[in-house]
Structure formats: C-alpha cells, structure tokens
Amino acid sequence: MKRLHHTLEVIRRLGWRWLFFRAGYELRVRTGLMRWQSPAFTWADRPLARYLRPGVPTAPEAYAQWRRSHSPRFFFQKLPTAPDAATQALVKTEADALLEGHWVYFSALKLKHPFPPDWHRHPLNGRAYAPDQHWSQIDDFEQGDIKFVWEPARFACAFLFARAYAYTGDERYPQGFWALVMDWREHNPPRLGVHWKSGQELAIRLLGWVWGLYAFAGSPHTTPARTAALVQMVAVQAAHIDQHHAFARSQKNNHAILEGVALLTVGLLFPEFAQAQHWRSRGKAILEREVMRQVYPDGGYMQHSTNYERLMLDGCLWALQLGQLQGLTFAPQVITRLKRAAQFLQSLMEPTTGQLPNLGHNDGALLLPLTRCDYSDYRPTLEWAHVIFEGTRRFAPSPDQTQPQPWLEGLYWLLESDLPSWTPLPPQTDLTAPQSGCYTLQGEHSWALIRCAQYQDRPAHADQLHLDLWWQGQNILMDAGTYRYNDDPPWDNALARTAAHNTVLVDDCDQMLRAGRFLWLEWARGWVRHQGRRDAFVYWEGEHDGYWRLSAPVRHRRAVLLLRGDLWLVVDHLSSSAEHHYRLNWLVNPHHTVPILIRAFAGKAGYDLTLAQEDDLTTGAGWFSRYYGIRERAPKRSLVLRAKDAVFCTLIGVGAFTLQGSRLLLSGPQINAQITLDFDPHGVLMTHIDLEPTRPYTQED
C-alpha cells in the first residue's frame, strides 16, 4: 500500500506524461536498447569531416586557417589587461597552484592530486568508475558523490588559465589548458565513462572549451591539430546533447536550460557544422520555452534555490549577449522574465557583501568564474544583468573611486565596449513573491527572508516558515545549505530536512514525506495570513499544513514583528487535539554578536545552546555548509517541549519580554510594546500592537 500511495502521489504531482516518459527511458536503459540507440565509438570513427558542411576544408592546417578567417564574434576581441595588481597576483598564484596539482573543487574545497587528473577516480574515496562502460549503464551513486568526479571535467580551469594568460602572457597557461583537453580526449572516448552520463555536464564543459579556444587562439600551443581535435569534440558533444535532450526536459530543472545554452552556443560559433542552424534554432527554442516554464512571474525559480537561479541566469545572460553579437534576438516576454529573475535575486541580496540566503540546493555550481569575488558573492552576475537589461552599473564604487570593485572583472571579458556609467540602486524594499514563496521584511540595519510557499513544482527543502535573518551585513540566523547530495548516512542530502531549518519540528517528522534524495511527496502548503507595514513596525504572519497529515493534526502559525531599532519578535503557535513533541530550532552564525532570547509558554520547556557533537549528526543539526563538500559547526539554539498547544517566542536584538496571560510585554532601546495575542485559528495571532514610551519592562515585571 505504501508503494502504491507513493506512486499515486508522484503521478498527482508530476503527471502521467512524466511517468510514462521516465518509465520508458528506464526500460531502454535496463534492456540495453539505449546502448543500441546511442552506441559508443572512437574519435577516429567519426572524424571532424563528418560534422562539417560541404566546402569547409577538413585537413587540420587548412581547417585552422579557414577558422581564423571565418570565426564568429565572441565576447572579447582581444584579451583584457588585469584590473589591478592584486587581481593579477592572485590569479597567477591560483593558476600556478593548479598546474602543480592543487585543485579547488566547488570554489572552496582544496584537494591535491595529479595534473592532469585521473578523470574517472573519486578524489576523496579513491573509487573509480569504469572508463570503458557505456554511459547509460553507470550508476549515479555507487562510487560516492558523482559530483566530485565531474567537477574537474567541467573545465572551469579554462577561465582561470585564460585570466592568467591575459594578465601575464605566460605560455604555461595555454599549455596547461591543452594538456587537460587532450588528456580528457584520450581517456574519455565518445559515450564511454562517467563524463558522458549527464547532458548538463557536457554543456558546461562545452562552454569552458569554447572559452579556451578563443582565449588561447594566439598562443603557439593552439596548434591546427589541437584546434581540429577540440572542434570535433565540441561537435560530438553537441550531437549527444541534441539526441538526449528529452531526458533533461523531463527533469524540470536547470539542466534543460544549460543544454539549450550549449546548443545555441555551438550553432552560433561554429557555422561550419552541417547541423549549426539546427542546433542554433533548437537551442534558442529550448531557452525560450524553459525560461517561461522555469522562471515564475514574480522572478523566483522553480527549483527554489538561489544558487540554481544564479546558474540559470548566468547561462541565459551568456546566450542573450552572444546572440546579440550575432544579430539574434529573443522574445520580449523571455527578456522580461529574465529581468524579473535578476530583480528577484537583487531583492534577496545583502548589499554590503553581495551574499544571498543559502536557500534550497547549493551544489557549488558557478558557470563563469571570472572574478576574484567569493563564490557566495552574486554581484558579478547581477551587475552583468544590470548592464544587459538597464544599460548601467548599479553597485556602488568606493566614495573616492579608488578601491577595487572585483565584481567588475568579468565585465572586462564579457563586454566589447567600455563599462557603462554607474547609477545608484534604489533602497531595498519588502519583497512579496507569492509564486516563489519568498517574503522579505526590511529594517534599518537588518532584514529577514521568510519561506511560505504553495509549490507549483518539486520542493527542494522542507523549509516552510523558515526565517533567515541578516544583521548589519551578517547572516545571523542561517539556512544550513546543502553539503553533499550523496554520502553515507546521515549526510545523504540531510540538510534538506526540516530539522536543519529555522522553523518548528513536530515529532521529529519532516514537513513533507521524503521519498528520495531529491523527491518530496505530500507537499506542504504555506499561505500568508496577514502582512502590513506601519510607521513604527512591520508585521507578517503565515501558516503551513505540513503537519495536518499526522494522526492528530498540528497547525503551525508563525508571526514576525519588526519594531523600530531592529528589534525582531517571532511568535510560533502550534495547536493540536493531542500532545506532540515540539522543537523550535535556530541555526546561529558562530560569529554573531546579536542577543537572542527564546521562551516557551506552554508545558515544561527545556532550553539548550550547544555546539554540534557526533551524536547530533542524525539530524544534521548544528552544522552548516557555505560551500559544497565543506561543512562547519554552528551553534544551534533549540527550545523543546511536549504539549497540545505551544507558544514559542523568540526575541532577536537588545530587549526583553514577558507574557502575562494573552498580553506580551516587550521593551527595547528605542521602543516598548504591549502585544495582545489571539490564538483563535481564524484570527490574526497579534491582534493589537500598542507602542508606549514608558519605562522599559524587565524580566522581573
């Protein structure tokens, strides 16, 4: 019965068409039909000539000469110079380290292994994927987290080596790029091995290869034979993406968009291919269809992930600008939707650091590593978006115009003309994004993000009513992030669970039914009960039904009140006909300095402030992950009680409060308040908020 229930829930959420396609796809894989439809071959079996249109020379020397005189326009016509001495020195240091085998995974995790690497071996556990196995027969999970094997083969090194070459002229960097390309070619024959399994991985790799081909065009290491070999590899991978794109579309995520970007790129930059026009047209059609499907009208993203939305936006900005250089335009509604995506991310950005809440899946993807900004800094992407959509820069330079602006480095590569002038951003305002389930409240020196979603697409994390709080540029109440998708329990995407979020956990159950690493069933619905802004305060209230499925259903309401002086009050009300185990969790930045006071006013409450120990790992509690593959300890403040009805009150900031009946008395350095609570399920939780310039209340009152 349980399996039948899950199947029916999958059909309800994802549809019969999706189920039939995936069942048919799995049947082709298991019967070996996929190997017949997509057979392996050698590079010699399908030489470059097979992919060229008539009239284009096929011999390497002649083809390279033809390519030099017919190469379409790319982002840069000549290599830029270093924006400043510090950038030049840092880029050189990083590129030299890579040549010596010091690899950086997911922009932060440093590992030492050979250069070139063993393309099929996991760098952490030493297990290897079979290099001679057909891609369709390779299991995603049997050798550990497959992303660690894929990461070097994304060829992010092409961007690093290109920057180092442009800033120093050192020929070791194009030599290193070509050493990796030719070694990859030798050890990854078409359709054999782990690097042919994911169309998105092929797409990302294609962009790196194309970048290197243009950046190193003037290097003596870019020989005709290497040029012809790489262009052949581009054609083979584009054909593979084209053949299997239906699977990416069925995934309903950024894979489809990036595959569209890759096909469009190949079609635009390699007009000598016989399939160039087809790939160009199909890539554009994929992008336009998927942007309208994946980006919500309010600008949020169907994957409920800030990092995945950045990845999508980087790919689309690449396509828009490259298309513009070739005279290709996109539908106005697509441009409008992408502009809204940029505005949505901008609304969630901490302006002093460029960071965003670590919302949803964060797998370390960074499509265009063209600056020395930290991975968590979104300004390189959003400034590019401002230039494309508004024709201006938006992020403020230093008052004396002398401090470096590292987020601009990528624009020197991506723009043919000089940088546009700077226009200040308007002040941040509250975000209301109902399709995405994201709401922000802006204070004077602080702001909060609240999750409250009615999902149209697969949820990423079980995070209804999660609250992220930022104070003077610092994320003090945090989302735990992701860490790893596939690892030994408890780290098999454990931070996606309710226990890892700043919300209330009931009976140690997730808000939704976890049916796999990336699949939630019985989606929790959230809705906003009230929101409003007054001169002296801001109020928001929401509810979700994730615990209505329990034998004795539980209602969870959360009210958030922001008072003058950046004083935040969060009140959680839970009610049921039977007793439950309630746990309020707050994951706290280990470097925070803001007072946090938590109290419960029903049942017997126990309070603990602890640093995570090994026995905490079963829930992922007390850990957070800024970068994929790296986890850090963090204090977790929890308030636990067993009761039918419970009220949790959390005060963030300098202040004090007490509860007298249904009246909550609160004092802060700039304002005092008397708040009347109403637990009627049909009413508003805070019915009256009276502000009084009286003597501050203390805990003894």
Legacy VTK file of the C-alpha trace (Angstrom):
# vtk DataFile Version 3.0
C-alpha trace
ASCII
DATASET POLYDATA
POINTS 701 float
0.000 0.000 0.000
2.825 2.379 0.804
4.414 1.907 -2.630
1.031 2.411 -4.318
0.447 5.573 -2.302
3.838 6.933 -3.346
3.194 6.114 -6.990
-0.174 7.855 -6.968
1.355 10.886 -5.269
4.116 11.052 -7.902
1.504 10.906 -10.663
-0.524 13.641 -8.983
2.479 15.923 -8.643
4.451 15.185 -11.803
1.808 13.883 -14.189
1.149 10.804 -16.329
3.247 12.095 -19.219
6.281 12.420 -16.974
5.716 8.947 -15.528
5.351 7.294 -18.946
8.459 9.002 -20.304
10.619 8.091 -17.316
9.337 4.514 -17.294
10.111 4.186 -20.992
13.532 5.739 -20.514
14.344 3.342 -17.689
13.161 0.420 -19.818
15.530 1.417 -22.618
18.406 1.637 -20.146
17.734 -1.702 -18.439
17.148 -3.676 -21.632
20.257 -2.305 -23.314
18.213 -0.586 -26.025
19.881 2.709 -25.100
23.289 1.256 -25.961
21.948 0.372 -29.398
20.325 3.787 -29.910
23.385 5.652 -28.628
26.361 3.372 -29.374
29.897 4.066 -28.262
32.534 4.820 -30.876
36.095 6.099 -31.140
37.199 9.572 -32.119
38.618 8.109 -35.317
35.259 6.563 -36.210
33.640 9.975 -36.617
36.286 12.488 -37.676
35.743 16.222 -37.881
34.899 15.952 -41.580
31.704 14.089 -40.686
30.342 17.178 -38.928
31.424 19.895 -41.388
29.248 21.234 -44.163
30.446 20.884 -47.765
33.137 23.322 -48.824
34.850 23.618 -45.443
38.382 22.165 -45.536
38.901 19.131 -43.335
42.691 18.828 -43.047
43.847 20.361 -39.723
46.136 23.007 -41.266
43.570 24.082 -43.845
40.706 23.974 -41.361
42.602 26.064 -38.795
43.321 28.657 -41.481
39.659 28.677 -42.522
38.620 29.004 -38.896
40.893 32.010 -38.338
39.247 33.912 -41.182
35.654 32.791 -40.510
35.492 32.703 -36.720
32.288 34.432 -35.496
32.433 37.231 -32.949
32.884 36.207 -29.345
32.566 38.225 -26.152
36.098 39.605 -26.351
38.029 40.609 -29.460
41.296 40.907 -27.569
42.417 39.762 -24.156
41.855 42.342 -21.398
44.516 43.520 -19.001
44.402 42.902 -15.269
42.094 45.341 -13.475
44.655 45.825 -10.698
47.907 44.403 -9.354
46.212 42.453 -6.567
43.985 40.621 -9.035
46.920 39.841 -11.290
48.928 38.399 -8.401
46.031 36.334 -7.060
45.102 34.885 -10.443
48.713 33.977 -11.154
49.053 32.266 -7.774
45.888 30.226 -8.298
46.824 29.229 -11.846
50.340 28.214 -10.799
48.924 26.130 -7.958
46.606 24.319 -10.351
49.487 23.485 -12.675
51.173 21.881 -9.662
48.106 19.731 -8.930
46.380 21.851 -6.293
42.759 21.655 -7.382
39.894 23.735 -5.997
36.537 21.975 -6.009
33.288 23.938 -5.872
35.207 27.220 -5.445
36.457 26.371 -1.943
37.494 22.751 -1.262
41.226 22.308 -1.904
42.474 18.863 -2.914
45.869 17.681 -4.121
46.058 15.204 -6.980
47.858 14.881 -10.322
47.681 17.264 -13.240
46.031 16.030 -15.434
43.786 14.137 -13.003
42.521 10.600 -13.115
39.257 11.575 -14.771
37.343 8.531 -13.522
38.522 8.329 -9.893
36.772 9.879 -6.915
39.314 12.206 -5.243
38.085 11.503 -1.703
37.368 7.785 -1.501
39.628 6.559 -4.312
36.906 4.551 -6.020
36.886 4.602 -9.810
34.160 4.464 -12.426
34.797 2.039 -15.278
36.172 4.080 -18.194
35.000 1.522 -20.765
31.407 1.236 -19.535
28.590 2.700 -21.618
27.315 5.897 -20.026
23.770 4.531 -19.666
24.987 1.627 -17.510
26.743 3.772 -14.913
25.033 4.150 -11.547
24.924 7.711 -10.213
25.520 6.731 -6.601
27.586 3.545 -6.401
31.011 5.224 -6.141
30.065 8.064 -3.818
29.124 11.615 -4.724
29.499 11.714 -8.508
29.874 15.493 -8.478
33.427 15.126 -7.198
34.343 13.155 -10.321
32.535 15.552 -12.628
33.981 18.744 -11.151
37.429 18.842 -12.869
35.821 17.845 -16.175
33.643 20.958 -16.140
36.812 22.789 -17.234
36.378 25.816 -15.007
40.168 25.870 -15.290
39.721 27.362 -18.779
38.542 30.626 -17.219
41.360 30.690 -14.662
44.055 29.914 -17.231
42.592 32.488 -19.637
42.736 35.200 -16.983
46.288 34.239 -16.008
47.390 34.222 -19.661
45.793 37.592 -20.371
47.328 39.202 -17.285
50.848 37.734 -17.592
51.371 36.449 -21.138
52.840 33.255 -19.666
52.550 30.402 -22.173
52.386 27.801 -19.393
48.685 28.523 -19.036
47.528 27.706 -22.585
49.915 24.761 -22.438
48.140 23.577 -19.280
44.720 24.021 -20.861
45.645 21.962 -23.909
47.283 19.288 -21.759
43.977 18.803 -19.955
41.892 18.867 -23.134
43.985 16.285 -24.942
44.247 14.067 -21.867
40.486 14.193 -21.396
40.074 13.228 -25.050
42.387 10.249 -24.652
40.638 8.884 -21.566
37.013 9.644 -22.473
36.107 8.156 -25.863
32.601 9.077 -27.013
29.787 7.674 -24.897
32.007 5.653 -22.594
32.508 6.539 -18.962
31.032 8.793 -16.356
31.598 12.054 -18.247
29.017 11.188 -20.900
26.231 10.497 -18.409
24.828 13.991 -17.851
23.926 16.339 -20.677
24.316 19.285 -18.324
27.914 18.287 -17.609
28.590 18.157 -21.353
27.003 21.589 -21.735
29.092 23.212 -19.004
32.241 21.563 -20.372
31.464 22.899 -23.860
31.346 26.478 -22.586
34.754 26.069 -20.932
36.264 24.558 -24.065
34.886 27.337 -26.262
36.240 29.964 -23.870
39.689 28.396 -24.006
39.603 28.072 -27.798
39.020 31.815 -28.176
41.242 32.940 -25.287
44.255 30.934 -26.463
43.764 31.495 -30.193
47.009 33.464 -30.411
49.134 31.006 -28.447
51.629 28.758 -30.251
50.222 25.900 -28.158
46.947 26.229 -30.063
48.133 24.141 -32.995
45.986 23.227 -36.026
45.844 19.599 -34.885
44.635 20.574 -31.402
42.139 23.048 -32.812
40.667 20.420 -35.120
40.553 17.868 -32.305
38.752 20.221 -29.922
36.246 21.342 -32.550
35.496 17.685 -33.270
34.924 17.136 -29.541
32.549 20.110 -29.491
30.544 18.634 -32.366
30.350 15.162 -30.833
29.140 16.531 -27.502
26.602 18.856 -29.128
25.190 15.907 -31.061
24.967 13.871 -27.848
23.113 16.682 -26.063
20.762 17.072 -29.005
19.939 13.363 -29.089
19.165 13.030 -25.379
17.707 16.422 -24.505
14.266 14.957 -23.782
15.619 13.491 -20.551
16.858 16.891 -19.379
13.471 18.366 -20.138
11.816 15.670 -18.035
13.992 16.675 -15.079
12.251 20.061 -14.974
15.314 21.972 -13.840
18.334 23.956 -14.997
19.753 21.001 -16.938
17.409 21.775 -19.828
18.350 25.460 -19.877
22.093 24.837 -19.875
21.766 22.259 -22.624
19.877 24.877 -24.632
22.660 27.388 -23.990
25.259 24.890 -25.201
23.379 24.033 -28.408
22.806 27.713 -29.167
26.474 28.499 -28.496
27.716 25.778 -30.818
25.243 26.805 -33.504
26.348 30.443 -33.306
30.110 29.977 -33.034
30.618 27.051 -35.397
28.661 27.875 -38.579
30.867 25.369 -40.405
28.957 22.495 -38.797
26.322 20.909 -41.011
23.962 20.938 -38.015
24.783 24.518 -36.971
21.456 26.031 -37.999
19.520 23.197 -36.376
21.462 23.491 -33.116
21.113 27.258 -33.130
17.350 27.082 -33.691
16.786 24.282 -31.219
18.951 25.891 -28.553
17.013 29.149 -28.851
13.678 27.329 -28.750
14.729 25.367 -25.662
15.816 28.532 -23.881
12.662 30.456 -24.648
10.406 27.577 -23.645
12.274 26.706 -20.461
12.700 30.278 -19.228
8.954 30.812 -19.434
8.371 27.466 -17.732
11.054 27.676 -15.042
11.119 31.349 -14.019
7.982 32.360 -12.154
6.188 35.640 -12.950
7.474 37.098 -9.664
11.069 36.314 -10.710
11.622 33.303 -8.478
12.830 29.963 -9.764
11.111 26.597 -9.973
13.991 24.830 -8.186
13.573 27.005 -5.078
17.326 27.624 -4.932
19.194 30.911 -5.042
22.328 29.277 -6.416
20.477 27.369 -9.117
18.738 30.582 -10.121
22.133 32.260 -10.468
23.344 29.319 -12.571
20.293 29.641 -14.803
20.732 33.401 -15.098
24.442 33.164 -15.947
23.636 30.733 -18.739
20.836 32.894 -20.108
22.895 36.094 -19.945
25.622 34.275 -21.897
23.032 33.310 -24.524
21.465 36.781 -24.699
24.745 38.598 -25.150
26.273 36.077 -27.540
23.062 36.126 -29.551
23.123 39.911 -29.664
26.650 39.824 -31.101
25.347 37.553 -33.874
22.167 39.552 -34.507
19.900 37.062 -32.735
17.038 38.384 -30.631
14.828 36.659 -28.088
11.116 37.013 -27.466
10.271 40.118 -25.375
8.432 38.066 -22.767
11.577 35.967 -22.242
13.665 39.103 -21.691
11.070 40.397 -19.244
11.030 37.139 -17.311
14.846 37.047 -17.040
14.908 40.658 -15.906
12.467 39.728 -13.155
14.731 36.850 -12.145
17.609 39.302 -11.737
15.377 41.658 -9.741
14.260 38.775 -7.528
17.851 37.830 -6.695
18.676 41.512 -6.175
15.831 41.733 -3.649
17.441 38.918 -1.637
20.987 40.285 -1.795
22.814 41.720 1.190
24.186 44.912 -0.420
27.384 45.125 1.611
28.665 41.656 0.691
26.714 40.505 -2.363
25.601 37.401 -0.457
22.141 35.852 -0.556
20.369 33.419 1.761
21.627 29.874 1.215
18.161 28.880 0.075
17.478 25.418 -1.331
20.005 23.223 -3.090
23.516 24.637 -3.353
25.771 22.257 -5.278
28.723 24.608 -5.765
27.929 25.392 -9.401
29.492 28.593 -10.760
29.235 28.812 -14.525
31.547 31.769 -15.144
34.337 32.095 -12.536
35.710 35.344 -13.965
36.401 37.368 -10.812
38.209 37.071 -7.512
34.940 37.550 -5.651
33.939 34.853 -3.222
31.678 32.145 -4.573
28.857 33.449 -2.369
29.044 36.953 -3.913
26.294 37.407 -6.514
27.389 40.864 -7.675
29.323 39.608 -10.745
26.137 38.034 -12.129
23.748 40.776 -11.085
25.965 43.603 -12.332
26.123 41.849 -15.710
22.330 41.636 -15.645
22.059 45.347 -14.850
24.264 46.182 -17.829
22.296 43.949 -20.216
18.803 44.906 -19.060
19.327 48.514 -17.954
22.496 49.673 -19.706
24.056 50.828 -16.437
26.103 49.611 -13.483
24.348 49.559 -10.150
26.767 48.564 -7.394
28.385 51.494 -5.706
32.088 52.232 -6.098
34.039 53.487 -3.113
33.446 57.153 -2.261
36.900 58.172 -3.521
36.648 55.890 -6.604
39.996 54.292 -5.698
39.010 50.979 -4.103
38.841 47.971 -6.422
35.470 46.608 -7.445
36.300 42.941 -8.036
32.819 42.092 -9.308
33.583 44.147 -12.451
36.447 41.926 -13.635
34.183 39.623 -15.596
32.658 42.550 -17.479
36.054 43.417 -18.973
35.864 39.990 -20.632
32.174 39.973 -21.485
31.655 43.481 -22.869
33.105 44.712 -26.146
32.709 48.365 -25.166
33.792 50.327 -22.111
31.895 49.824 -18.889
28.737 51.933 -18.655
28.349 54.599 -16.014
27.117 53.926 -12.500
23.561 54.662 -11.372
22.728 54.114 -7.687
20.318 51.380 -6.727
17.114 52.461 -5.011
16.772 51.405 -1.361
15.728 47.811 -0.774
12.005 47.350 -0.225
9.979 44.433 1.097
9.702 41.551 -1.361
6.385 39.796 -1.834
6.840 36.837 -4.180
3.855 34.503 -3.740
4.636 32.169 -6.664
8.114 31.593 -5.246
7.079 31.568 -1.609
9.612 34.222 -0.566
8.915 37.290 1.548
11.355 39.835 2.935
10.965 42.431 5.662
13.407 45.326 5.629
14.607 47.057 8.785
17.020 49.926 9.236
20.123 47.751 9.652
18.604 44.288 9.335
16.267 42.289 7.155
14.628 38.881 7.070
13.592 36.306 4.488
10.604 34.080 5.262
9.681 30.960 3.306
5.972 30.362 2.791
5.252 28.511 -0.446
2.372 26.887 -2.276
4.509 24.726 -4.503
3.837 24.550 -8.211
6.976 22.464 -8.757
9.013 19.961 -6.777
10.173 21.361 -3.426
13.894 21.359 -2.753
13.953 21.593 1.047
11.282 21.011 3.686
11.573 24.598 4.905
8.098 26.091 5.329
8.161 29.163 7.610
11.969 29.079 7.756
13.324 32.508 8.683
16.708 33.838 7.592
17.858 36.958 9.442
20.589 39.371 8.346
22.010 41.993 10.693
24.475 44.686 9.631
25.590 42.598 6.678
25.910 39.339 8.608
23.644 36.305 8.234
22.968 35.625 11.910
20.092 33.125 11.606
21.097 30.866 8.738
19.902 28.271 6.298
22.172 25.254 6.687
22.839 24.886 2.950
23.449 21.501 1.296
26.914 19.963 1.978
26.635 16.804 -0.198
23.938 15.138 -2.241
25.291 11.612 -1.876
27.261 10.344 1.084
26.953 7.771 3.820
24.044 8.494 6.187
23.328 10.860 7.732
24.895 13.051 5.036
22.748 11.916 2.111
21.362 15.405 1.440
20.441 15.628 5.119
20.411 19.429 5.272
17.311 19.485 3.074
15.259 18.238 6.011
13.064 20.275 8.332
15.386 19.747 11.302
18.093 21.756 9.533
15.916 24.866 9.149
14.814 27.725 11.372
11.291 26.519 11.975
9.407 24.161 14.315
9.874 20.392 14.034
6.954 18.239 15.198
7.528 14.694 16.486
10.893 14.648 14.679
8.973 14.454 11.366
9.703 16.399 8.212
7.011 18.765 6.998
6.708 16.576 3.886
7.230 12.907 3.112
10.784 12.220 1.984
10.709 9.668 -0.852
14.299 10.051 -2.094
17.308 12.344 -2.061
15.575 14.823 -4.343
11.921 13.858 -4.041
9.370 15.077 -1.539
5.773 13.872 -1.537
2.694 15.218 0.258
3.868 18.759 -0.381
3.269 21.149 2.484
1.259 24.219 1.539
2.027 27.599 3.051
-0.082 30.729 2.929
0.206 34.278 4.197
-2.432 35.188 6.760
-1.535 38.852 7.114
1.172 41.333 6.217
1.465 45.059 6.627
3.846 47.938 7.285
3.254 50.866 9.631
5.451 53.775 10.632
6.808 52.046 13.733
6.559 48.359 12.883
6.241 45.708 10.186
4.061 42.625 10.666
3.892 39.341 8.754
2.015 36.155 9.567
1.874 32.816 7.768
0.832 29.207 8.242
1.541 25.814 6.691
-0.282 22.485 6.647
2.690 20.128 6.616
1.651 18.523 9.902
-2.018 18.175 9.098
-1.199 14.674 7.842
-0.378 13.425 11.372
-2.914 11.217 13.144
-3.579 14.172 15.441
-3.077 17.115 13.047
-0.983 20.106 14.114
-1.474 23.693 12.982
1.646 25.844 12.851
1.347 29.615 12.601
4.306 31.997 12.670
4.108 35.741 13.227
7.078 38.042 12.666
7.128 41.550 14.092
9.847 44.093 13.300
9.992 47.090 15.602
11.947 50.303 15.404
15.575 49.817 16.359
15.849 46.496 14.504
14.128 44.553 17.252
12.618 41.313 15.918
9.941 39.242 17.629
8.979 35.824 16.238
5.967 34.048 17.730
5.169 30.447 16.795
1.820 28.993 17.759
1.194 25.244 17.459
-2.075 23.586 18.343
-3.456 20.045 18.256
-6.016 17.795 19.908
-3.250 15.585 21.317
0.200 16.026 22.779
3.171 16.333 20.441
6.894 16.816 20.745
7.676 20.356 19.536
11.175 21.611 18.839
11.939 25.171 17.761
15.324 25.363 16.030
17.534 28.349 15.263
20.839 27.840 13.462
23.042 30.711 14.562
26.043 32.223 12.862
29.004 31.213 15.062
30.393 34.742 14.797
27.177 36.608 15.601
27.011 39.176 18.393
23.267 39.862 18.469
21.345 38.756 21.601
18.723 36.047 21.061
16.152 35.324 23.778
13.844 32.309 23.420
10.955 31.369 25.715
8.099 28.846 25.651
4.789 29.406 27.411
3.120 26.009 27.404
4.152 22.743 29.043
7.562 22.091 30.521
10.282 23.608 28.410
13.915 22.692 28.209
16.463 25.054 26.691
19.893 24.217 25.326
22.620 26.064 23.449
25.159 23.567 22.165
27.813 23.069 19.579
27.102 20.016 17.396
28.669 16.761 18.539
28.929 13.471 16.681
25.655 12.187 18.102
23.861 15.192 16.576
24.623 14.074 13.027
21.481 12.001 12.635
19.556 15.222 12.039
22.285 17.393 10.568
21.622 19.797 13.411
24.333 22.234 14.397
26.054 22.176 11.016
26.002 24.447 8.000
27.627 24.403 4.588
28.604 27.600 2.785
30.360 25.652 0.038
29.504 22.265 -1.412
31.585 19.499 0.152
32.550 21.544 3.225
30.616 21.519 6.484
31.202 23.721 9.518
29.958 23.599 13.079
27.487 26.213 14.222
25.601 26.784 17.467
22.026 25.590 17.314
19.542 27.056 19.744
16.619 24.776 20.420
13.603 25.001 22.682
11.816 21.703 23.293
8.503 20.880 24.949
5.710 18.333 24.867
2.191 19.719 24.849
-1.038 20.011 22.909
-0.706 23.754 22.427
2.555 25.646 22.462
3.694 29.226 22.043
7.343 29.912 21.298
8.588 33.491 21.490
11.974 34.497 20.109
13.382 37.998 20.516
16.374 38.979 18.398
18.095 42.197 19.393
18.643 44.105 22.611
15.451 43.825 24.597
13.320 41.818 26.997
9.804 40.433 27.153
7.387 38.558 29.373
3.949 37.030 28.843
1.068 37.918 31.151
-1.974 35.926 30.103
-2.515 36.773 26.460
-0.561 40.014 26.735
3.097 40.083 25.733
5.103 42.960 27.227
8.208 43.869 25.275
10.868 46.519 25.681
13.766 47.636 23.549
16.229 50.517 23.481
14.016 52.622 21.195
10.518 51.310 21.678
8.247 49.473 24.119
5.207 47.486 23.118
2.175 45.740 24.541
1.063 42.980 22.200
-2.204 41.097 22.519
-2.066 37.509 21.288
-5.168 35.778 19.966
-4.989 32.013 19.466
-8.273 31.755 17.577
-7.314 29.834 14.406
-9.465 32.161 12.297
-7.905 35.370 13.572
-4.576 37.148 13.462
-2.038 35.989 16.043
-1.081 39.511 17.154
-4.409 41.336 17.254
-3.220 44.564 18.910
0.220 46.148 18.915
0.325 49.169 21.214
3.525 51.186 21.349
4.248 53.016 24.586
7.037 55.437 25.548
7.053 54.122 29.119
9.596 52.628 31.495
11.178 49.542 29.870
9.778 46.240 31.057
12.227 43.791 32.539
12.051 40.057 33.035
11.143 40.674 36.702
7.984 42.663 35.864
LINES 1 702
701 0 1 2 3 4 5 6 7 8 9 10 11 12 13 14 15 16 17 18 19 20 21 22 23 24 25 26 27 28 29 30 31 32 33 34 35 36 37 38 39 40 41 42 43 44 45 46 47 48 49 50 51 52 53 54 55 56 57 58 59 60 61 62 63 64 65 66 67 68 69 70 71 72 73 74 75 76 77 78 79 80 81 82 83 84 85 86 87 88 89 90 91 92 93 94 95 96 97 98 99 100 101 102 103 104 105 106 107 108 109 110 111 112 113 114 115 116 117 118 119 120 121 122 123 124 125 126 127 128 129 130 131 132 133 134 135 136 137 138 139 140 141 142 143 144 145 146 147 148 149 150 151 152 153 154 155 156 157 158 159 160 161 162 163 164 165 166 167 168 169 170 171 172 173 174 175 176 177 178 179 180 181 182 183 184 185 186 187 188 189 190 191 192 193 194 195 196 197 198 199 200 201 202 203 204 205 206 207 208 209 210 211 212 213 214 215 216 217 218 219 220 221 222 223 224 225 226 227 228 229 230 231 232 233 234 235 236 237 238 239 240 241 242 243 244 245 246 247 248 249 250 251 252 253 254 255 256 257 258 259 260 261 262 263 264 265 266 267 268 269 270 271 272 273 274 275 276 277 278 279 280 281 282 283 284 285 286 287 288 289 290 291 292 293 294 295 296 297 298 299 300 301 302 303 304 305 306 307 308 309 310 311 312 313 314 315 316 317 318 319 320 321 322 323 324 325 326 327 328 329 330 331 332 333 334 335 336 337 338 339 340 341 342 343 344 345 346 347 348 349 350 351 352 353 354 355 356 357 358 359 360 361 362 363 364 365 366 367 368 369 370 371 372 373 374 375 376 377 378 379 380 381 382 383 384 385 386 387 388 389 390 391 392 393 394 395 396 397 398 399 400 401 402 403 404 405 406 407 408 409 410 411 412 413 414 415 416 417 418 419 420 421 422 423 424 425 426 427 428 429 430 431 432 433 434 435 436 437 438 439 440 441 442 443 444 445 446 447 448 449 450 451 452 453 454 455 456 457 458 459 460 461 462 463 464 465 466 467 468 469 470 471 472 473 474 475 476 477 478 479 480 481 482 483 484 485 486 487 488 489 490 491 492 493 494 495 496 497 498 499 500 501 502 503 504 505 506 507 508 509 510 511 512 513 514 515 516 517 518 519 520 521 522 523 524 525 526 527 528 529 530 531 532 533 534 535 536 537 538 539 540 541 542 543 544 545 546 547 548 549 550 551 552 553 554 555 556 557 558 559 560 561 562 563 564 565 566 567 568 569 570 571 572 573 574 575 576 577 578 579 580 581 582 583 584 585 586 587 588 589 590 591 592 593 594 595 596 597 598 599 600 601 602 603 604 605 606 607 608 609 610 611 612 613 614 615 616 617 618 619 620 621 622 623 624 625 626 627 628 629 630 631 632 633 634 635 636 637 638 639 640 641 642 643 644 645 646 647 648 649 650 651 652 653 654 655 656 657 658 659 660 661 662 663 664 665 666 667 668 669 670 671 672 673 674 675 676 677 678 679 680 681 682 683 684 685 686 687 688 689 690 691 692 693 694 695 696 697 698 699 700
